[in-house]
Amino acid sequence: MGLAKTGLKLILLCALFIPAACCRPAASLIPSKKSAAKPPADCWLLKPVSYQLRHSAELKFRNKQQFLEGFMELDLRRRQARLAIFTGLGVTLLNLEIKPQSFSFTDSGPHNRKEKRFAAAVAGAVGKIFFSLGDYQQGKSEITVKFRPGPEGTELYKIGTQPAASGWEVTYADYHNYNCARLPRRIVLRNNRPKFKLTLRLLTADILKK
């Protein structure tokens, strides 16, 4: 339990700075600006469906690094998510319900200030990764979006603020055909002030039947 507590403290310290993302150069990008055409309607983040996603996460802040596991129910029609996060030792860190501008704990236990700040940071990261394209499409967010040609059509590549040097960026890469949809297996979020990097690796993906 000593190791678990130490890992939890490290995670809580790092996660205060979560709003973050990474990009890498890519050829044949299709830029999309406020004056440009709307994103393709078949983009996976715009479909009114619900996914069950299991992923691993790598957090980096300064010289600290932590690996986590996560399970998410992502409802893109209602634009909300239920998220559970675990340490590599199986310790539950968070159970959250997340919406674009708010979040709540799904368990009834007490939560101290650090846990609330950690939860707010995680919710902010989820919003940037999964809800920003919807905000962009509705004209609610001053961000830029880039797509690139893929083997089965245009793929979402990058979302971010401008200028990137003082904002955040998310990149979506390594698209894979799951049974439910074609989704990116690697999503990277980097914030530049302060600098913080979160890498999600999608392990499984299914449609949530309700």
Phi and psi in degrees as GROMACS dihedral restraints (atoms count N, CA, C in turn):
[ dihedral_restraints ]
;  ai    aj    ak    al  type     phi  dphi    fc
    3     4     5     6     1   -61.1    20    10
    4     5     6     7     1   -42.7    20    10
    6     7     8     9     1   -65.2    20    10
    7     8     9    10     1   -38.8    20    10
    9    10    11    12     1   -63.7    20    10
   10    11    12    13     1   -42.7    20    10
   12    13    14    15     1   -65.4    20    10
   13    14    15    16     1   -40.4    20    10
   15    16    17    18     1   -62.6    20    10
   16    17    18    19     1   -44.8    20    10
   18    19    20    21     1   -62.2    20    10
   19    20    21    22     1   -38.8    20    10
   21    22    23    24     1   -63.8    20    10
   22    23    24    25     1   -43.2    20    10
   24    25    26    27     1   -62.4    20    10
   25    26    27    28     1   -40.8    20    10
   27    28    29    30     1   -63.1    20    10
   28    29    30    31     1   -43.3    20    10
   30    31    32    33     1   -64.4    20    10
   31    32    33    34     1   -44.4    20    10
   33    34    35    36     1   -63.1    20    10
   34    35    36    37     1   -38.3    20    10
   36    37    38    39     1   -64.0    20    10
   37    38    39    40     1   -49.5    20    10
   39    40    41    42     1   -65.5    20    10
   40    41    42    43     1   -42.1    20    10
   42    43    44    45     1   -71.7    20    10
   43    44    45    46     1   -10.5    20    10
   45    46    47    48     1   -62.0    20    10
   46    47    48    49     1   -19.3    20    10
   48    49    50    51     1  -112.6    20    10
   49    50    51    52     1    21.2    20    10
   51    52    53    54     1   -59.1    20    10
   52    53    54    55     1   -39.8    20    10
   54    55    56    57     1   -50.9    20    10
   55    56    57    58     1   101.6    20    10
   57    58    59    60     1  -158.3    20    10
   58    59    60    61     1   163.4    20    10
   60    61    62    63     1  -171.8    20    10
   61    62    63    64     1   162.0    20    10
   63    64    65    66     1  -125.9    20    10
   64    65    66    67     1   150.6    20    10
   66    67    68    69     1  -133.8    20    10
   67    68    69    70     1   158.7    20    10
   69    70    71    72     1  -137.9    20    10
   70    71    72    73     1   152.4    20    10
   72    73    74    75     1   -59.9    20    10
   73    74    75    76     1   145.9    20    10
   75    76    77    78     1  -147.9    20    10
   76    77    78    79     1   146.5    20    10
   78    79    80    81     1   -88.8    20    10
   79    80    81    82     1   158.4    20    10
   81    82    83    84     1    59.0    20    10
   82    83    84    85     1    42.0    20    10
   84    85    86    87     1   -75.1    20    10
   85    86    87    88     1   147.8    20    10
   87    88    89    90     1  -111.5    20    10
   88    89    90    91     1    99.7    20    10
   90    91    92    93     1   -70.7    20    10
   91    92    93    94     1   148.9    20    10
   93    94    95    96     1  -134.2    20    10
   94    95    96    97     1   117.2    20    10
   96    97    98    99     1  -114.5    20    10
   97    98    99   100     1   179.2    20    10
   99   100   101   102     1   -57.4    20    10
  100   101   102   103     1   -33.6    20    10
  102   103   104   105     1   -87.4    20    10
  103   104   105   106     1    -4.6    20    10
  105   106   107   108     1   -84.9    20    10
  106   107   108   109     1   175.2    20    10
  108   109   110   111     1   -65.5    20    10
  109   110   111   112     1   159.0    20    10
  111   112   113   114     1   -68.0    20    10
  112   113   114   115     1   155.6    20    10
  114   115   116   117     1   -59.6    20    10
  115   116   117   118     1   154.0    20    10
  117   118   119   120     1   -54.8    20    10
  118   119   120   121     1   135.7    20    10
  120   121   122   123     1   -64.4    20    10
  121   122   123   124     1   -22.9    20    10
  123   124   125   126     1   -89.3    20    10
  124   125   126   127     1     7.5    20    10
  126   127   128   129     1   -60.1    20    10
  127   128   129   130     1   136.1    20    10
  129   130   131   132     1   -60.6    20    10
  130   131   132   133     1   -29.0    20    10
  132   133   134   135     1   -79.8    20    10
  133   134   135   136     1    -5.6    20    10
  135   136   137   138     1  -109.0    20    10
  136   137   138   139     1    -4.0    20    10
  138   139   140   141     1   -75.8    20    10
  139   140   141   142     1   137.5    20    10
  141   142   143   144     1   -80.9    20    10
  142   143   144   145     1    61.7    20    10
  144   145   146   147     1  -127.7    20    10
  145   146   147   148     1   171.5    20    10
  147   148   149   150     1  -120.6    20    10
  148   149   150   151     1   131.4    20    10
  150   151   152   153     1  -111.9    20    10
  151   152   153   154     1   149.2    20    10
  153   154   155   156     1  -105.9    20    10
  154   155   156   157     1   117.0    20    10
  156   157   158   159     1  -120.9    20    10
  157   158   159   160     1   135.3    20    10
  159   160   161   162     1  -119.5    20    10
  160   161   162   163     1   130.4    20    10
  162   163   164   165     1  -144.5    20    10
  163   164   165   166     1   160.4    20    10
  165   166   167   168     1  -103.4    20    10
  166   167   168   169     1   157.2    20    10
  168   169   170   171     1  -136.7    20    10
  169   170   171   172     1   141.3    20    10
  171   172   173   174     1  -122.3    20    10
  172   173   174   175     1   121.3    20    10
  174   175   176   177     1  -105.6    20    10
  175   176   177   178     1   132.9    20    10
  177   178   179   180     1  -131.0    20    10
  178   179   180   181     1   127.1    20    10
  180   181   182   183     1  -145.0    20    10
  181   182   183   184     1   119.5    20    10
  183   184   185   186     1    54.9    20    10
  184   185   186   187     1  -121.8    20    10
  186   187   188   189     1  -101.2    20    10
  187   188   189   190     1    13.6    20    10
  189   190   191   192     1  -100.6    20    10
  190   191   192   193     1   144.1    20    10
  192   193   194   195     1  -143.5    20    10
  193   194   195   196     1   136.8    20    10
  195   196   197   198     1  -142.8    20    10
  196   197   198   199     1   140.9    20    10
  198   199   200   201     1  -110.3    20    10
  199   200   201   202     1   136.3    20    10
  201   202   203   204     1  -133.2    20    10
  202   203   204   205     1   169.3    20    10
  204   205   206   207     1  -124.6    20    10
  205   206   207   208     1   147.7    20    10
  207   208   209   210     1  -142.0    20    10
  208   209   210   211     1   152.9    20    10
  210   211   212   213     1  -131.8    20    10
  211   212   213   214     1   129.5    20    10
  213   214   215   216     1  -133.4    20    10
  214   215   216   217     1   139.6    20    10
  216   217   218   219     1  -106.0    20    10
  217   218   219   220     1   108.8    20    10
  219   220   221   222     1  -105.8    20    10
  220   221   222   223     1   111.3    20    10
  222   223   224   225     1  -102.3    20    10
  223   224   225   226     1   101.9    20    10
  225   226   227   228     1   -80.5    20    10
  226   227   228   229     1   -19.1    20    10
  228   229   230   231     1   -71.7    20    10
  229   230   231   232     1   -46.5    20    10
  231   232   233   234     1   -88.5    20    10
  232   233   234   235     1    -7.3    20    10
  234   235   236   237     1    55.5    20    10
  235   236   237   238     1    59.9    20    10
  237   238   239   240     1  -150.5    20    10
  238   239   240   241     1   162.2    20    10
  240   241   242   243     1  -144.1    20    10
  241   242   243   244     1   147.0    20    10
  243   244   245   246     1  -112.8    20    10
  244   245   246   247     1   126.1    20    10
  246   247   248   249     1  -131.3    20    10
  247   248   249   250     1   133.8    20    10
  249   250   251   252     1  -120.9    20    10
  250   251   252   253     1   133.3    20    10
  252   253   254   255     1  -120.7    20    10
  253   254   255   256     1   136.5    20    10
  255   256   257   258     1  -128.3    20    10
  256   257   258   259     1   152.8    20    10
  258   259   260   261     1   -80.4    20    10
  259   260   261   262     1   172.0    20    10
  261   262   263   264     1   -63.8    20    10
  262   263   264   265     1   -18.3    20    10
  264   265   266   267     1   -91.3    20    10
  265   266   267   268     1     2.6    20    10
  267   268   269   270     1    87.4    20    10
  268   269   270   271     1     8.5    20    10
  270   271   272   273     1   -79.4    20    10
  271   272   273   274     1   127.5    20    10
  273   274   275   276     1   -75.3    20    10
  274   275   276   277     1   125.4    20    10
  276   277   278   279     1   -97.9    20    10
  277   278   279   280     1   -42.0    20    10
  279   280   281   282     1  -148.1    20    10
  280   281   282   283     1   146.6    20    10
  282   283   284   285     1  -131.5    20    10
  283   284   285   286     1   113.8    20    10
  285   286   287   288     1  -130.8    20    10
  286   287   288   289     1   152.2    20    10
  288   289   290   291     1  -111.9    20    10
  289   290   291   292     1   126.2    20    10
  291   292   293   294     1  -123.8    20    10
  292   293   294   295     1   134.2    20    10
  294   295   296   297     1  -122.6    20    10
  295   296   297   298     1   168.8    20    10
  297   298   299   300     1   -53.2    20    10
  298   299   300   301     1   -36.0    20    10
  300   301   302   303     1  -121.1    20    10
  301   302   303   304     1    12.8    20    10
  303   304   305   306     1  -159.7    20    10
  304   305   306   307     1   167.3    20    10
  306   307   308   309     1  -152.6    20    10
  307   308   309   310     1   162.3    20    10
  309   310   311   312     1  -149.3    20    10
  310   311   312   313     1   151.8    20    10
  312   313   314   315     1   -78.4    20    10
  313   314   315   316     1   139.1    20    10
  315   316   317   318     1   -92.8    20    10
  316   317   318   319     1    -9.9    20    10
  318   319   320   321     1   -98.9    20    10
  319   320   321   322     1   160.1    20    10
  321   322   323   324     1   -94.9    20    10
  322   323   324   325     1     1.2    20    10
  324   325   326   327     1   -73.0    20    10
  325   326   327   328     1   164.5    20    10
  327   328   329   330     1   -72.3    20    10
  328   329   330   331     1   151.9    20    10
  330   331   332   333     1  -134.0    20    10
  331   332   333   334     1   125.5    20    10
  333   334   335   336     1   -80.2    20    10
  334   335   336   337     1   179.9    20    10
  336   337   338   339     1   -63.1    20    10
  337   338   339   340     1   -40.8    20    10
  339   340   341   342     1   -64.6    20    10
  340   341   342   343     1   -41.4    20    10
  342   343   344   345     1   -64.0    20    10
  343   344   345   346     1   -38.2    20    10
  345   346   347   348     1   -67.9    20    10
  346   347   348   349     1   -39.1    20    10
  348   349   350   351     1   -67.7    20    10
  349   350   351   352     1   -39.8    20    10
  351   352   353   354     1   -60.5    20    10
  352   353   354   355     1   -46.8    20    10
  354   355   356   357     1   -62.1    20    10
  355   356   357   358     1   -40.6    20    10
  357   358   359   360     1   -63.7    20    10
  358   359   360   361     1   -39.7    20    10
  360   361   362   363     1   -66.1    20    10
  361   362   363   364     1   -43.4    20    10
  363   364   365   366     1   -62.8    20    10
  364   365   366   367     1   -44.8    20    10
  366   367   368   369     1   -61.3    20    10
  367   368   369   370     1   -39.3    20    10
  369   370   371   372     1   -62.8    20    10
  370   371   372   373     1   -39.7    20    10
  372   373   374   375     1   -65.6    20    10
  373   374   375   376     1   -44.3    20    10
  375   376   377   378     1   -60.3    20    10
  376   377   378   379     1   -42.2    20    10
  378   379   380   381     1   -60.7    20    10
  379   380   381   382     1   -44.8    20    10
  381   382   383   384     1   -63.4    20    10
  382   383   384   385     1   -43.0    20    10
  384   385   386   387     1   -73.1    20    10
  385   386   387   388     1   -44.9    20    10
  387   388   389   390     1  -106.7    20    10
  388   389   390   391     1   -20.0    20    10
  390   391   392   393     1  -113.4    20    10
  391   392   393   394     1   -10.3    20    10
  393   394   395   396     1   -64.6    20    10
  394   395   396   397     1   -36.1    20    10
  396   397   398   399     1   -65.5    20    10
  397   398   399   400     1   -37.3    20    10
  399   400   401   402     1   -64.4    20    10
  400   401   402   403     1   -40.2    20    10
  402   403   404   405     1   -63.2    20    10
  403   404   405   406     1   -42.0    20    10
  405   406   407   408     1   -61.3    20    10
  406   407   408   409     1   -46.2    20    10
  408   409   410   411     1   -61.9    20    10
  409   410   411   412     1   -34.7    20    10
  411   412   413   414     1   -87.6    20    10
  412   413   414   415     1     2.8    20    10
  414   415   416   417     1    73.3    20    10
  415   416   417   418     1    23.2    20    10
  417   418   419   420     1   -98.3    20    10
  418   419   420   421     1    -5.5    20    10
  420   421   422   423     1  -138.6    20    10
  421   422   423   424     1   129.9    20    10
  423   424   425   426     1   -84.7    20    10
  424   425   426   427     1    76.6    20    10
  426   427   428   429     1  -128.9    20    10
  427   428   429   430     1   168.1    20    10
  429   430   431   432     1  -112.5    20    10
  430   431   432   433     1   151.7    20    10
  432   433   434   435     1  -131.2    20    10
  433   434   435   436     1   140.2    20    10
  435   436   437   438     1  -129.9    20    10
  436   437   438   439     1   140.6    20    10
  438   439   440   441     1  -120.2    20    10
  439   440   441   442     1   165.2    20    10
  441   442   443   444     1  -146.5    20    10
  442   443   444   445     1   152.9    20    10
  444   445   446   447     1   -64.4    20    10
  445   446   447   448     1   137.6    20    10
  447   448   449   450     1  -123.3    20    10
  448   449   450   451     1   175.3    20    10
  450   451   452   453     1   -64.9    20    10
  451   452   453   454     1   -19.7    20    10
  453   454   455   456     1  -125.9    20    10
  454   455   456   457     1    27.6    20    10
  456   457   458   459     1   122.8    20    10
  457   458   459   460     1  -176.2    20    10
  459   460   461   462     1   -70.2    20    10
  460   461   462   463     1   135.7    20    10
  462   463   464   465     1  -118.8    20    10
  463   464   465   466     1   140.1    20    10
  465   466   467   468     1   -65.2    20    10
  466   467   468   469     1   128.3    20    10
  468   469   470   471     1  -112.8    20    10
  469   470   471   472     1   -44.1    20    10
  471   472   473   474     1  -150.0    20    10
  472   473   474   475     1   142.0    20    10
  474   475   476   477     1  -129.9    20    10
  475   476   477   478     1   139.2    20    10
  477   478   479   480     1  -172.4    20    10
  478   479   480   481     1   169.7    20    10
  480   481   482   483     1   -91.7    20    10
  481   482   483   484     1   163.7    20    10
  483   484   485   486     1  -124.2    20    10
  484   485   486   487     1   135.5    20    10
  486   487   488   489     1   -77.0    20    10
  487   488   489   490     1   146.5    20    10
  489   490   491   492     1   -63.8    20    10
  490   491   492   493     1   -27.9    20    10
  492   493   494   495     1   -62.8    20    10
  493   494   495   496     1   -23.8    20    10
  495   496   497   498     1  -117.4    20    10
  496   497   498   499     1     6.5    20    10
  498   499   500   501     1  -122.5    20    10
  499   500   501   502     1  -136.3    20    10
  501   502   503   504     1  -139.3    20    10
  502   503   504   505     1   160.4    20    10
  504   505   506   507     1  -144.9    20    10
  505   506   507   508     1   146.9    20    10
  507   508   509   510     1  -123.5    20    10
  508   509   510   511     1   133.4    20    10
  510   511   512   513     1  -118.2    20    10
  511   512   513   514     1   145.8    20    10
  513   514   515   516     1  -121.4    20    10
  514   515   516   517     1   121.1    20    10
  516   517   518   519     1  -141.8    20    10
  517   518   519   520     1   170.7    20    10
  519   520   521   522     1    57.3    20    10
  520   521   522   523     1    56.6    20    10
  522   523   524   525     1   -64.6    20    10
  523   524   525   526     1   143.6    20    10
  525   526   527   528     1  -140.9    20    10
  526   527   528   529     1   143.9    20    10
  528   529   530   531     1   -84.7    20    10
  529   530   531   532     1   101.4    20    10
  531   532   533   534     1   -87.1    20    10
  532   533   534   535     1   171.6    20    10
  534   535   536   537     1   -62.4    20    10
  535   536   537   538     1   -28.8    20    10
  537   538   539   540     1   -93.0    20    10
  538   539   540   541     1   -29.8    20    10
  540   541   542   543     1  -176.9    20    10
  541   542   543   544     1   172.2    20    10
  543   544   545   546     1   -93.6    20    10
  544   545   546   547     1   112.9    20    10
  546   547   548   549     1  -128.1    20    10
  547   548   549   550     1   155.3    20    10
  549   550   551   552     1   -76.2    20    10
  550   551   552   553     1   131.3    20    10
  552   553   554   555     1   -82.8    20    10
  553   554   555   556     1   -15.6    20    10
  555   556   557   558     1  -131.6    20    10
  556   557   558   559     1   120.8    20    10
  558   559   560   561     1  -125.4    20    10
  559   560   561   562     1   129.3    20    10
  561   562   563   564     1  -125.1    20    10
  562   563   564   565     1   129.8    20    10
  564   565   566   567     1  -118.3    20    10
  565   566   567   568     1   126.7    20    10
  567   568   569   570     1  -131.9    20    10
  568   569   570   571     1   130.6    20    10
  570   571   572   573     1  -106.3    20    10
  571   572   573   574     1   142.8    20    10
  573   574   575   576     1  -101.6    20    10
  574   575   576   577     1   -16.4    20    10
  576   577   578   579     1  -138.4    20    10
  577   578   579   580     1    93.5    20    10
  579   580   581   582     1   -79.2    20    10
  580   581   582   583     1   165.1    20    10
  582   583   584   585     1   -75.5    20    10
  583   584   585   586     1   126.1    20    10
  585   586   587   588     1  -153.8    20    10
  586   587   588   589     1   140.6    20    10
  588   589   590   591     1  -128.3    20    10
  589   590   591   592     1   131.5    20    10
  591   592   593   594     1  -125.0    20    10
  592   593   594   595     1   123.9    20    10
  594   595   596   597     1  -115.9    20    10
  595   596   597   598     1   121.3    20    10
  597   598   599   600     1  -103.5    20    10
  598   599   600   601     1   134.4    20    10
  600   601   602   603     1  -120.3    20    10
  601   602   603   604     1   115.2    20    10
  603   604   605   606     1   -73.9    20    10
  604   605   606   607     1   124.1    20    10
  606   607   608   609     1   -96.7    20    10
  607   608   609   610     1   -46.3    20    10
  609   610   611   612     1  -140.8    20    10
  610   611   612   613     1   155.1    20    10
  612   613   614   615     1  -149.4    20    10
  613   614   615   616     1   130.9    20    10
  615   616   617   618     1  -142.1    20    10
  616   617   618   619     1   159.3    20    10
  618   619   620   621     1   -79.4    20    10
  619   620   621   622     1   133.8    20    10
  621   622   623   624     1   -86.0    20    10
  622   623   624   625     1   118.3    20    10
  624   625   626   627     1   -94.3    20    10
  625   626   627   628     1   124.8    20    10
